């Protein structure tokens, strides 16, 4: 999948505060500049972040608040390969989309450097649910 013209994103990042601080430092380091420039404005900390101990669970949202980032084209998979590897000690869930409402929804569990396309999971489960429903209906008709 490729996104075009303007990129919008909203990614929820949760984990231990010390790991979150390391990841924010990574975001600000310029490592993702090949994809787009990162602004401090993209990081919205949870209300309890500042007062939380370094060992406490906390989080932030990485979002551009519907102010599109100008892009020619953007490959979400390439971006997420790098983003999730850097955030492997954190839980991630989010979506990336463009002006045409092309959307890539993903999750990445703590301890994993990879991600899962959430739309594929939903579609897979929808097929299983539909099949189970049809089987159940067939059993009811036989009675």
Secondary structure, 3 states (H helix, E strand, C coil): CCEEEEEEEEEEEEEEHHHHHHHHHHHHCCCCCCCCCCCHHHEEECCCCCCCCCCCEEEEEEECCCCCEEEEEECHHHHHHHHHHHCCCCEEEEEEEECCCCEEEEEECCCCCCCEEHHHHHHHHHHHHHHHHHHHHHHHHHC
